[in-house]
């Protein structure tokens, strides 16, 4: 896990900023990898329950959650939603690679 770095207002030049952005990017990739582990576990559980990878109600719940978080942190909810829908699509494709296509599942 990366250590806490400087706050934005503590950066005195572009080199400082780039170090902090690179640190955050590392942490984001680590968190995406951790999220992927949960997606893999979801695929295992769904396989046992004969559930599809895409469960539309859950997709919309996740999107609503991230839109709310975006607002809380002062980010545009529309942008965060677009990013997360891509992440969700990637996650579903990852699950389908383990489960098989949803079109072949009962769900």
Secondary structure as GFF3:
##gff-version 3
##sequence-region A 1 107
A	DSSP	three_ten_helix	8	10	.	.	.	ID=ss1
A	DSSP	alpha_helix	14	49	.	.	.	ID=ss2
A	DSSP	alpha_helix	56	72	.	.	.	ID=ss3
A	DSSP	alpha_helix	77	99	.	.	.	ID=ss4
A	DSSP	three_ten_helix	102	104	.	.	.	ID=ss5
###
